[in-house]
Amino acid sequence: MSHSPPVFETDLTLLERLKQMPSPASRLIGFEVSEAADGRAVVTLQAGPQHANPMGTMHGILCDIADAAMGIAFVTTLAAGESFTTLELKINFCGQCGTNCFARKAAWCNEGARLATRSAKSRTKTES
């Protein structure tokens, strides 16, 4: 069975399209975009056991929401008809994050003629 991609008005920016219909990735993972404007974005995730690796901590899911936050930050800088793709993703972990934490990725971008770089930082806190 094949699925057709959603049809959008062609004069909309990617950000306007994202606001019309959240991405399949955001629905699958469960993250929300709480801010997106001017090359910045904040993505939040209420982590749960469905996000854990076999050791009971979050790891790969943090890469996913970092990539989403950075991509959404970049989307805010694009005009109608423009698109992008992630060329490289690198992440450093400074500690473990269990599934009882709230994760947030804030991203901003610096745009060049052909490439843009983006950074993301995570903020976590243990629930009581």
The first five atom37 places (N, CA, C, CB, O) and aatype in JSON, in Angstrom:
{
  "aatype": [12, 15, 8, 15, 14, 14, 19, 13, 6, 16, 3, 10, 16, 10, 10, 6, 1, 10, 11, 5, 12, 14, 15, 14, 0, 15, 1, 10, 9, 7, 13, 6, 19, 15, 6, 0, 0, 3, 7, 1, 0, 19, 19, 16, 10, 5, 0, 7, 14, 5, 8, 0, 2, 14, 12, 7, 16, 12, 8, 7, 9, 10, 4, 3, 9, 0, 3, 0, 0, 12, 7, 9, 0, 13, 19, 16, 16, 10, 0, 0, 7, 6, 15, 13, 16, 16, 10, 6, 10, 11, 9, 2, 13, 4, 7, 5, 4, 7, 16, 2, 4, 13, 0, 1, 11, 0, 0, 17, 4, 2, 6, 7, 0, 1, 10, 0, 16, 1, 15, 0, 11, 15, 1, 16, 11, 16, 6, 15],
  "atom_mask": [
    [1, 1, 1, 1, 1],
    [1, 1, 1, 1, 1],
    [1, 1, 1, 1, 1],
    [1, 1, 1, 1, 1],
    [1, 1, 1, 1, 1],
    [1, 1, 1, 1, 1],
    [1, 1, 1, 1, 1],
    [1, 1, 1, 1, 1],
    [1, 1, 1, 1, 1],
    [1, 1, 1, 1, 1],
    [1, 1, 1, 1, 1],
    [1, 1, 1, 1, 1],
    [1, 1, 1, 1, 1],
    [1, 1, 1, 1, 1],
    [1, 1, 1, 1, 1],
    [1, 1, 1, 1, 1],
    [1, 1, 1, 1, 1],
    [1, 1, 1, 1, 1],
    [1, 1, 1, 1, 1],
    [1, 1, 1, 1, 1],
    [1, 1, 1, 1, 1],
    [1, 1, 1, 1, 1],
    [1, 1, 1, 1, 1],
    [1, 1, 1, 1, 1],
    [1, 1, 1, 1, 1],
    [1, 1, 1, 1, 1],
    [1, 1, 1, 1, 1],
    [1, 1, 1, 1, 1],
    [1, 1, 1, 1, 1],
    [1, 1, 1, 0, 1],
    [1, 1, 1, 1, 1],
    [1, 1, 1, 1, 1],
    [1, 1, 1, 1, 1],
    [1, 1, 1, 1, 1],
    [1, 1, 1, 1, 1],
    [1, 1, 1, 1, 1],
    [1, 1, 1, 1, 1],
    [1, 1, 1, 1, 1],
    [1, 1, 1, 0, 1],
    [1, 1, 1, 1, 1],
    [1, 1, 1, 1, 1],
    [1, 1, 1, 1, 1],
    [1, 1, 1, 1, 1],
    [1, 1, 1, 1, 1],
    [1, 1, 1, 1, 1],
    [1, 1, 1, 1, 1],
    [1, 1, 1, 1, 1],
    [1, 1, 1, 0, 1],
    [1, 1, 1, 1, 1],
    [1, 1, 1, 1, 1],
    [1, 1, 1, 1, 1],
    [1, 1, 1, 1, 1],
    [1, 1, 1, 1, 1],
    [1, 1, 1, 1, 1],
    [1, 1, 1, 1, 1],
    [1, 1, 1, 0, 1],
    [1, 1, 1, 1, 1],
    [1, 1, 1, 1, 1],
    [1, 1, 1, 1, 1],
    [1, 1, 1, 0, 1],
    [1, 1, 1, 1, 1],
    [1, 1, 1, 1, 1],
    [1, 1, 1, 1, 1],
    [1, 1, 1, 1, 1],
    [1, 1, 1, 1, 1],
    [1, 1, 1, 1, 1],
    [1, 1, 1, 1, 1],
    [1, 1, 1, 1, 1],
    [1, 1, 1, 1, 1],
    [1, 1, 1, 1, 1],
    [1, 1, 1, 0, 1],
    [1, 1, 1, 1, 1],
    [1, 1, 1, 1, 1],
    [1, 1, 1, 1, 1],
    [1, 1, 1, 1, 1],
    [1, 1, 1, 1, 1],
    [1, 1, 1, 1, 1],
    [1, 1, 1, 1, 1],
    [1, 1, 1, 1, 1],
    [1, 1, 1, 1, 1],
    [1, 1, 1, 0, 1],
    [1, 1, 1, 1, 1],
    [1, 1, 1, 1, 1],
    [1, 1, 1, 1, 1],
    [1, 1, 1, 1, 1],
    [1, 1, 1, 1, 1],
    [1, 1, 1, 1, 1],
    [1, 1, 1, 1, 1],
    [1, 1, 1, 1, 1],
    [1, 1, 1, 1, 1],
    [1, 1, 1, 1, 1],
    [1, 1, 1, 1, 1],
    [1, 1, 1, 1, 1],
    [1, 1, 1, 1, 1],
    [1, 1, 1, 0, 1],
    [1, 1, 1, 1, 1],
    [1, 1, 1, 1, 1],
    [1, 1, 1, 0, 1],
    [1, 1, 1, 1, 1],
    [1, 1, 1, 1, 1],
    [1, 1, 1, 1, 1],
    [1, 1, 1, 1, 1],
    [1, 1, 1, 1, 1],
    [1, 1, 1, 1, 1],
    [1, 1, 1, 1, 1],
    [1, 1, 1, 1, 1],
    [1, 1, 1, 1, 1],
    [1, 1, 1, 1, 1],
    [1, 1, 1, 1, 1],
    [1, 1, 1, 1, 1],
    [1, 1, 1, 1, 1],
    [1, 1, 1, 0, 1],
    [1, 1, 1, 1, 1],
    [1, 1, 1, 1, 1],
    [1, 1, 1, 1, 1],
    [1, 1, 1, 1, 1],
    [1, 1, 1, 1, 1],
    [1, 1, 1, 1, 1],
    [1, 1, 1, 1, 1],
    [1, 1, 1, 1, 1],
    [1, 1, 1, 1, 1],
    [1, 1, 1, 1, 1],
    [1, 1, 1, 1, 1],
    [1, 1, 1, 1, 1],
    [1, 1, 1, 1, 1],
    [1, 1, 1, 1, 1],
    [1, 1, 1, 1, 1],
    [1, 1, 1, 1, 1]
  ],
  "atom_positions": [
    [[0.84, -1.16, 0.0], [0.0, 0.0, 0.0], [0.9, 1.24, 0.0], [-0.96, -0.01, 1.21], [1.79, 1.35, 0.84]],
    [[0.67, 2.15, -0.91], [1.45, 3.37, -0.94], [0.64, 4.52, -0.37], [1.92, 3.7, -2.37], [-0.59, 4.57, -0.49]],
    [[1.35, 5.44, 0.24], [0.71, 6.61, 0.81], [1.13, 7.84, 0.02], [1.06, 6.77, 2.31], [2.31, 8.03, -0.26]],
    [[0.18, 8.65, -0.33], [0.5, 9.89, -1.03], [0.87, 10.95, -0.01], [-0.69, 10.36, -1.9], [0.26, 11.03, 1.06]],
    [[1.86, 11.77, -0.33], [2.2, 12.86, 0.59], [1.06, 13.86, 0.65], [3.52, 13.55, 0.17], [0.32, 14.0, -0.32]],
    [[0.92, 14.58, 1.78], [-0.14, 15.57, 1.86], [0.07, 16.67, 0.82], [-0.21, 16.17, 3.27], [1.2, 17.0, 0.48]],
    [[-1.02, 17.21, 0.35], [-0.96, 18.28, -0.65], [-1.07, 19.61, 0.08], [-2.09, 18.13, -1.71], [-1.99, 19.83, 0.87]],
    [[-0.13, 20.5, -0.2], [-0.11, 21.82, 0.41], [-0.16, 22.87, -0.68], [1.15, 22.01, 1.29], [0.23, 22.63, -1.82]],
    [[-0.63, 24.04, -0.31], [-0.57, 25.16, -1.24], [0.9, 25.47, -1.51], [-1.32, 26.41, -0.67], [1.71, 25.49, -0.59]],
    [[1.23, 25.7, -2.77], [2.63, 25.89, -3.13], [3.2, 27.22, -2.68], [2.78, 25.77, -4.61], [4.42, 27.38, -2.65]],
    [[2.36, 28.19, -2.33], [2.88, 29.49, -1.92], [3.13, 29.56, -0.42], [1.92, 30.59, -2.34], [3.45, 30.63, 0.11]],
    [[2.99, 28.43, 0.29], [3.25, 28.4, 1.72], [4.71, 28.1, 1.99], [2.35, 27.38, 2.41], [5.33, 27.35, 1.24]],
    [[5.26, 28.66, 3.06], [6.61, 28.29, 3.49], [6.52, 26.95, 4.22], [7.24, 29.39, 4.42], [5.43, 26.5, 4.58]],
    [[7.67, 26.31, 4.42], [7.69, 25.05, 5.17], [7.16, 25.26, 6.59], [9.11, 24.46, 5.23], [6.47, 24.38, 7.11]],
    [[7.45, 26.39, 7.21], [6.96, 26.67, 8.56], [5.43, 26.76, 8.56], [7.57, 27.97, 9.11], [4.78, 26.23, 9.45]],
    [[4.87, 27.43, 7.57], [3.4, 27.52, 7.48], [2.8, 26.14, 7.27], [2.98, 28.46, 6.33], [1.74, 25.82, 7.83]],
    [[3.47, 25.31, 6.46], [2.98, 23.95, 6.25], [3.09, 23.13, 7.53], [3.77, 23.27, 5.14], [2.19, 22.35, 7.83]],
    [[4.18, 23.3, 8.28], [4.36, 22.59, 9.55], [3.26, 22.97, 10.53], [5.74, 22.9, 10.14], [2.76, 22.12, 11.27]],
    [[2.88, 24.24, 10.54], [1.8, 24.69, 11.43], [0.45, 24.13, 11.01], [1.74, 26.21, 11.46], [-0.42, 23.89, 11.85]],
    [[0.27, 23.91, 9.69], [-0.97, 23.33, 9.18], [-1.12, 21.87, 9.6], [-1.02, 23.44, 7.65], [-2.19, 21.43, 10.01]],
    [[-0.02, 21.14, 9.49], [-0.05, 19.71, 9.78], [1.28, 19.3, 10.38], [-0.36, 18.88, 8.49], [2.3, 19.32, 9.69]],
    [[1.3, 18.92, 11.67], [2.56, 18.47, 12.28], [3.17, 17.31, 11.5], [2.34, 18.05, 13.76], [2.46, 16.55, 10.85]],
    [[4.48, 17.21, 11.57], [5.18, 16.17, 10.82], [4.85, 14.79, 11.37], [6.69, 16.42, 10.84], [4.53, 14.65, 12.55]],
    [[4.94, 13.76, 10.52], [4.75, 12.39, 11.0], [5.76, 12.04, 12.1], [4.89, 11.4, 9.83], [5.42, 11.3, 13.03]],
    [[6.98, 12.57, 12.02], [7.99, 12.28, 13.05], [7.57, 12.84, 14.4], [9.35, 12.87, 12.65], [7.75, 12.18, 15.42]],
    [[7.0, 14.04, 14.43], [6.59, 14.62, 15.71], [5.45, 13.82, 16.32], [6.17, 16.08, 15.54], [5.38, 13.66, 17.54]],
    [[4.55, 13.33, 15.48], [3.45, 12.5, 16.01], [3.97, 11.16, 16.51], [2.38, 12.28, 14.92], [3.51, 10.68, 17.55]],
    [[4.91, 10.55, 15.8], [5.45, 9.25, 16.2], [6.24, 9.35, 17.5], [6.34, 8.69, 15.09], [6.04, 8.56, 18.41]],
    [[7.14, 10.33, 17.58], [8.01, 10.47, 18.75], [7.27, 11.11, 19.92], [9.24, 11.3, 18.39], [7.48, 10.74, 21.07]],
    [[6.4, 12.07, 19.61], [5.63, 12.72, 20.66], [6.19, 14.07, 21.09], [0.0, 0.0, 0.0], [5.86, 14.55, 22.18]],
    [[7.03, 14.69, 20.26], [7.54, 16.01, 20.64], [6.62, 17.1, 20.14], [8.96, 16.21, 20.09], [5.84, 16.91, 19.2]],
    [[6.72, 18.25, 20.77], [5.93, 19.41, 20.4], [6.86, 20.58, 20.12], [4.91, 19.78, 21.49], [7.91, 20.71, 20.75]],
    [[6.47, 21.42, 19.2], [7.21, 22.64, 18.9], [6.54, 23.75, 19.69], [7.24, 22.95, 17.35], [5.42, 24.15, 19.39]],
    [[7.25, 24.27, 20.71], [6.65, 25.33, 21.52], [7.02, 26.72, 21.05], [7.07, 25.16, 22.96], [6.32, 27.68, 21.36]],
    [[8.13, 26.84, 20.3], [8.54, 28.12, 19.72], [9.22, 27.85, 18.38], [9.49, 28.9, 20.68], [9.93, 26.86, 18.23]],
    [[8.99, 28.73, 17.42], [9.68, 28.64, 16.13], [9.59, 29.98, 15.43], [9.08, 27.5, 15.24], [8.52, 30.37, 14.96]],
    [[10.71, 30.7, 15.36], [10.75, 31.99, 14.68], [12.18, 32.48, 14.57], [9.88, 33.04, 15.42], [13.02, 32.18, 15.43]],
    [[12.46, 33.22, 13.52], [13.72, 33.94, 13.37], [14.97, 33.08, 13.57], [13.76, 35.08, 14.34], [15.91, 33.5, 14.24]],
    [[14.98, 31.88, 12.99], [16.14, 31.01, 13.08], [16.29, 30.28, 14.4], [0.0, 0.0, 0.0], [17.35, 29.72, 14.67]],
    [[15.26, 30.28, 15.21], [15.3, 29.6, 16.51], [14.08, 28.7, 16.64], [15.36, 30.63, 17.69], [13.04, 28.96, 16.04]],
    [[14.23, 27.65, 17.43], [13.09, 26.76, 17.71], [13.3, 26.09, 19.05], [12.92, 25.69, 16.59], [14.43, 25.85, 19.47]],
    [[12.21, 25.8, 19.72], [12.24, 25.04, 20.96], [11.3, 23.85, 20.78], [11.82, 25.92, 22.21], [10.12, 24.02, 20.45]],
    [[11.84, 22.67, 20.99], [11.09, 21.42, 20.88], [11.07, 20.78, 22.25], [11.72, 20.46, 19.8], [12.11, 20.67, 22.9]],
    [[9.91, 20.35, 22.7], [9.8, 19.71, 24.01], [9.32, 18.27, 23.85], [8.85, 20.5, 24.93], [8.6, 17.92, 22.91]],
    [[9.73, 17.46, 24.8], [9.35, 16.04, 24.81], [9.15, 15.61, 26.24], [10.43, 15.16, 24.1], [10.05, 15.79, 27.07]],
    [[8.01, 15.05, 26.55], [7.79, 14.42, 27.85], [8.21, 12.97, 27.67], [6.29, 14.56, 28.34], [7.47, 12.16, 27.11]],
    [[9.38, 12.64, 28.15], [9.95, 11.31, 27.94], [9.2, 10.25, 28.73], [11.43, 11.29, 28.33], [8.67, 10.51, 29.82]],
    [[9.16, 9.07, 28.17], [8.53, 7.93, 28.82], [9.26, 6.66, 28.46], [0.0, 0.0, 0.0], [10.27, 6.7, 27.75]],
    [[8.79, 5.53, 28.95], [9.47, 4.26, 28.7], [9.56, 3.92, 27.21], [8.76, 3.15, 29.42], [10.45, 3.18, 26.81]],
    [[8.65, 4.44, 26.4], [8.69, 4.17, 24.96], [9.89, 4.83, 24.29], [7.4, 4.66, 24.3], [10.21, 4.5, 23.15]],
    [[10.56, 5.76, 24.97], [11.72, 6.45, 24.42], [13.05, 5.86, 24.9], [11.65, 7.91, 24.77], [14.11, 6.3, 24.46]],
    [[13.01, 4.89, 25.79], [14.22, 4.37, 26.43], [14.94, 3.34, 25.57], [13.86, 3.75, 27.77], [14.34, 2.65, 24.75]],
    [[16.25, 3.26, 25.79], [17.04, 2.19, 25.19], [17.0, 0.99, 26.15], [18.53, 2.66, 24.9], [16.38, 1.09, 27.2]],
    [[17.65, -0.13, 25.82], [17.59, -1.31, 26.7], [18.12, -1.08, 28.12], [18.35, -2.43, 26.06], [17.78, -1.83, 29.03]],
    [[18.96, -0.06, 28.31], [19.48, 0.22, 29.66], [18.54, 1.12, 30.46], [20.86, 0.87, 29.56], [18.82, 1.44, 31.61]],
    [[17.44, 1.54, 29.85], [16.46, 2.36, 30.55], [16.76, 3.85, 30.51], [0.0, 0.0, 0.0], [16.16, 4.62, 31.25]],
    [[17.68, 4.26, 29.64], [17.98, 5.68, 29.52], [17.65, 6.16, 28.1], [19.48, 5.96, 29.85], [17.44, 5.35, 27.19]],
    [[17.59, 7.47, 27.94], [17.34, 8.03, 26.62], [18.67, 8.3, 25.95], [16.49, 9.33, 26.7], [19.62, 8.74, 26.6]],
    [[18.75, 8.03, 24.67], [19.99, 8.23, 23.94], [19.66, 8.66, 22.52], [20.86, 6.95, 23.94], [19.79, 9.84, 22.19]],
    [[19.24, 7.74, 21.69], [18.94, 8.04, 20.29], [17.81, 9.03, 20.12], [0.0, 0.0, 0.0], [17.81, 9.83, 19.18]],
    [[16.85, 8.99, 21.01], [15.71, 9.91, 20.9], [16.17, 11.36, 21.05], [14.65, 9.58, 21.96], [15.57, 12.26, 20.46]],
    [[17.22, 11.58, 21.83], [17.75, 12.94, 21.98], [18.35, 13.43, 20.67], [18.8, 12.98, 23.1], [18.28, 14.62, 20.36]],
    [[18.94, 12.51, 19.89], [19.43, 12.88, 18.56], [18.27, 13.28, 17.65], [20.23, 11.71, 17.92], [18.35, 14.25, 16.9]],
    [[17.19, 12.53, 17.74], [16.02, 12.82, 16.91], [15.44, 14.2, 17.2], [14.95, 11.75, 17.12], [15.15, 14.96, 16.28]],
    [[15.27, 14.53, 18.49], [14.66, 15.83, 18.77], [15.65, 16.97, 18.56], [14.13, 15.87, 20.2], [15.24, 18.09, 18.29]],
    [[16.96, 16.7, 18.68], [17.94, 17.74, 18.35], [17.88, 18.04, 16.86], [19.38, 17.29, 18.76], [17.88, 19.21, 16.46]],
    [[17.83, 17.0, 16.03], [17.74, 17.2, 14.59], [16.45, 17.92, 14.22], [17.82, 15.85, 13.86], [16.45, 18.81, 13.37]],
    [[15.35, 17.55, 14.87], [14.08, 18.23, 14.61], [14.15, 19.71, 14.99], [12.94, 17.55, 15.39], [13.72, 20.56, 14.21]],
    [[14.69, 20.02, 16.16], [14.78, 21.41, 16.59], [15.65, 22.23, 15.65], [15.33, 21.49, 18.02], [15.29, 23.35, 15.29]],
    [[16.79, 21.67, 15.26], [17.68, 22.4, 14.35], [17.04, 22.57, 12.98], [19.02, 21.66, 14.22], [17.16, 23.63, 12.36]],
    [[16.35, 21.54, 12.51], [15.67, 21.64, 11.22], [14.55, 22.66, 11.24], [0.0, 0.0, 0.0], [14.4, 23.44, 10.3]],
    [[13.76, 22.66, 12.31], [12.67, 23.62, 12.43], [13.21, 25.04, 12.54], [11.79, 23.28, 13.63], [12.63, 25.97, 11.99]],
    [[14.32, 25.21, 13.26], [14.96, 26.53, 13.33], [15.34, 27.01, 11.95], [16.2, 26.49, 14.25], [15.15, 28.17, 11.61]],
    [[15.89, 26.11, 11.14], [16.28, 26.48, 9.79], [15.07, 26.77, 8.92], [17.13, 25.38, 9.16], [15.1, 27.69, 8.1]],
    [[14.01, 25.99, 9.09], [12.78, 26.19, 8.32], [12.26, 27.62, 8.49], [11.71, 25.17, 8.76], [11.69, 28.18, 7.55]],
    [[12.45, 28.2, 9.66], [11.93, 29.56, 9.89], [12.65, 30.6, 9.03], [12.08, 29.94, 11.36], [12.18, 31.73, 8.93]],
    [[13.77, 30.23, 8.42], [14.53, 31.18, 7.59], [14.27, 31.01, 6.1], [16.02, 31.03, 7.86], [14.78, 31.78, 5.29]],
    [[13.48, 30.0, 5.72], [13.27, 29.69, 4.31], [12.07, 30.42, 3.72], [13.09, 28.19, 4.14], [11.09, 30.69, 4.41]],
    [[12.17, 30.73, 2.44], [11.06, 31.33, 1.7], [10.19, 30.22, 1.12], [11.59, 32.27, 0.58], [10.58, 29.05, 1.11]],
    [[9.02, 30.58, 0.63], [8.14, 29.62, -0.03], [8.9, 28.97, -1.18], [6.83, 30.31, -0.55], [9.58, 29.66, -1.95]],
    [[8.78, 27.65, -1.31], [9.44, 26.91, -2.37], [10.84, 26.44, -2.04], [0.0, 0.0, 0.0], [11.39, 25.63, -2.78]],
    [[11.44, 26.92, -0.94], [12.77, 26.47, -0.55], [12.68, 25.27, 0.38], [13.55, 27.61, 0.13], [11.7, 25.12, 1.11]],
    [[13.7, 24.43, 0.36], [13.76, 23.24, 1.2], [15.2, 23.03, 1.65], [13.23, 21.99, 0.43], [16.08, 23.82, 1.3]],
    [[15.45, 21.98, 2.43], [16.79, 21.7, 2.93], [16.88, 20.23, 3.31], [17.13, 22.6, 4.15], [15.87, 19.52, 3.3]],
    [[18.08, 19.79, 3.62], [18.28, 18.46, 4.17], [19.45, 18.53, 5.16], [18.55, 17.42, 3.05], [20.34, 19.36, 5.01]],
    [[19.44, 17.66, 6.15], [20.55, 17.57, 7.1], [21.69, 16.81, 6.44], [20.1, 16.86, 8.43], [21.51, 15.69, 5.96]],
    [[22.87, 17.42, 6.41], [24.04, 16.77, 5.82], [24.84, 15.99, 6.85], [24.94, 17.8, 5.17], [25.4, 14.94, 6.54]],
    [[24.88, 16.49, 8.07], [25.69, 15.85, 9.11], [25.07, 16.16, 10.47], [27.17, 16.33, 9.06], [24.52, 17.24, 10.68]],
    [[25.15, 15.21, 11.38], [24.63, 15.38, 12.73], [25.63, 14.78, 13.7], [23.22, 14.72, 12.89], [26.0, 13.61, 13.58]],
    [[26.07, 15.57, 14.66], [26.99, 15.11, 15.69], [26.41, 15.5, 17.04], [28.43, 15.71, 15.5], [25.9, 16.61, 17.2]],
    [[26.48, 14.6, 17.99], [25.94, 14.88, 19.31], [26.93, 14.37, 20.37], [24.54, 14.22, 19.5], [27.52, 13.3, 20.22]],
    [[27.1, 15.15, 21.43], [27.91, 14.75, 22.58], [27.0, 14.6, 23.77], [29.04, 15.79, 22.86], [26.16, 15.46, 24.03]],
    [[27.16, 13.52, 24.5], [26.39, 13.28, 25.71], [27.27, 13.56, 26.91], [25.83, 11.84, 25.75], [28.38, 13.04, 27.0]],
    [[26.8, 14.37, 27.83], [27.56, 14.71, 29.04], [27.07, 13.94, 30.26], [27.47, 16.2, 29.31], [27.6, 14.13, 31.35]],
    [[26.1, 13.1, 30.09], [25.57, 12.32, 31.2], [24.36, 11.54, 30.73], [0.0, 0.0, 0.0], [23.93, 11.65, 29.58]],
    [[23.81, 10.74, 31.64], [22.64, 9.92, 31.31], [21.36, 10.71, 31.55], [22.63, 8.63, 32.13], [21.31, 11.62, 32.39]],
    [[20.34, 10.35, 30.82], [19.02, 10.93, 30.99], [18.04, 9.78, 31.06], [18.67, 11.94, 29.84], [17.81, 9.09, 30.06]],
    [[17.45, 9.58, 32.22], [16.45, 8.53, 32.38], [15.13, 8.95, 31.77], [0.0, 0.0, 0.0], [14.98, 10.08, 31.31]],
    [[14.18, 8.04, 31.77], [12.91, 8.32, 31.12], [12.0, 9.2, 31.97], [12.2, 7.03, 30.8], [10.9, 9.55, 31.53]],
    [[12.42, 9.56, 33.16], [11.58, 10.43, 33.98], [11.98, 11.9, 33.83], [11.67, 10.02, 35.45], [11.68, 12.71, 34.7]],
    [[12.65, 12.24, 32.74], [13.09, 13.62, 32.57], [12.32, 14.29, 31.44], [14.59, 13.67, 32.28], [11.74, 13.64, 30.58]],
    [[12.33, 15.57, 31.48], [11.71, 16.41, 30.48], [12.84, 16.97, 29.64], [10.82, 17.55, 31.12], [13.73, 17.63, 30.18]],
    [[12.84, 16.74, 28.35], [13.94, 17.18, 27.51], [13.51, 18.31, 26.6], [14.48, 16.01, 26.67], [12.39, 18.31, 26.07]],
    [[14.38, 19.27, 26.42], [14.09, 20.4, 25.53], [15.33, 20.66, 24.69], [13.68, 21.68, 26.35], [16.46, 20.62, 25.19]],
    [[15.12, 20.93, 23.45], [16.22, 21.3, 22.56], [15.91, 22.67, 22.01], [16.42, 20.26, 21.41], [14.86, 22.87, 21.4]],
    [[16.8, 23.6, 22.2], [16.67, 24.93, 21.6], [17.72, 25.05, 20.53], [16.81, 26.07, 22.67], [18.87, 24.66, 20.74]],
    [[17.36, 25.58, 19.39], [18.29, 25.63, 18.27], [18.29, 27.0, 17.62], [17.94, 24.57, 17.24], [17.29, 27.72, 17.64]],
    [[19.41, 27.35, 17.05], [19.52, 28.58, 16.26], [20.44, 28.27, 15.1], [20.05, 29.79, 17.11], [21.14, 27.26, 15.12]],
    [[20.44, 29.11, 14.08], [21.27, 28.79, 12.92], [22.03, 30.01, 12.43], [20.41, 28.23, 11.79], [21.63, 31.16, 12.64]],
    [[23.14, 29.73, 11.77], [23.94, 30.72, 11.06], [23.95, 30.28, 9.61], [25.41, 30.84, 11.66], [24.38, 29.16, 9.31]],
    [[23.5, 31.13, 8.72], [23.32, 30.75, 7.33], [24.39, 31.34, 6.44], [21.95, 31.17, 6.84], [24.68, 32.54, 6.51]],
    [[24.98, 30.49, 5.6], [25.93, 30.93, 4.59], [25.28, 30.89, 3.23], [0.0, 0.0, 0.0], [24.06, 30.79, 3.12]],
    [[26.08, 30.96, 2.19], [25.54, 30.97, 0.83], [24.93, 29.62, 0.45], [26.62, 31.35, -0.16], [23.89, 29.57, -0.21]],
    [[25.59, 28.52, 0.86], [25.09, 27.19, 0.48], [24.86, 26.26, 1.67], [26.06, 26.54, -0.46], [24.11, 25.29, 1.55]],
    [[25.48, 26.54, 2.8], [25.35, 25.7, 3.98], [24.95, 26.54, 5.18], [26.66, 24.94, 4.26], [25.24, 27.73, 5.25]],
    [[24.29, 25.89, 6.12], [23.93, 26.55, 7.37], [24.35, 25.64, 8.51], [22.41, 26.87, 7.45], [24.24, 24.42, 8.41]],
    [[24.83, 26.22, 9.58], [25.18, 25.42, 10.76], [24.17, 25.74, 11.85], [26.64, 25.71, 11.25], [23.68, 26.87, 11.97]],
    [[23.86, 24.72, 12.63], [22.89, 24.88, 13.7], [23.43, 24.18, 14.94], [21.51, 24.32, 13.3], [24.17, 23.21, 14.84]],
    [[23.04, 24.68, 16.09], [23.43, 24.08, 17.37], [22.19, 23.83, 18.2], [24.42, 25.0, 18.14], [21.17, 24.5, 18.04]],
    [[22.27, 22.86, 19.06], [21.15, 22.56, 19.96], [21.71, 22.28, 21.34], [20.31, 21.35, 19.45], [22.78, 21.69, 21.48]],
    [[20.99, 22.7, 22.36], [21.34, 22.4, 23.74], [20.15, 21.76, 24.41], [21.79, 23.68, 24.51], [19.0, 22.11, 24.15]],
    [[20.43, 20.82, 25.27], [19.38, 20.11, 25.97], [19.3, 20.58, 27.41], [19.61, 18.6, 25.92], [20.31, 20.81, 28.06]],
    [[18.1, 20.71, 27.88], [17.86, 21.02, 29.29], [16.99, 19.89, 29.83], [17.18, 22.45, 29.48], [15.94, 19.58, 29.26]],
    [[17.41, 19.29, 30.9], [16.64, 18.2, 31.5], [16.44, 18.48, 32.98], [17.33, 16.84, 31.29], [17.23, 19.18, 33.61]],
    [[15.39, 17.92, 33.52], [15.18, 17.99, 34.96], [14.44, 16.75, 35.41], [14.4, 19.28, 35.34], [13.54, 16.26, 34.72]],
    [[14.81, 16.24, 36.56], [14.18, 15.05, 37.11], [12.84, 15.43, 37.7], [15.08, 14.38, 38.17], [12.73, 16.4, 38.45]],
    [[11.83, 14.65, 37.37], [10.5, 14.9, 37.93], [10.46, 14.39, 39.36], [9.4, 14.23, 37.09], [11.11, 13.4, 39.7]],
    [[9.7, 15.07, 40.19], [9.58, 14.62, 41.57], [8.3, 13.87, 41.78], [9.65, 15.78, 42.52], [8.03, 13.41, 42.89]]
  ]
}
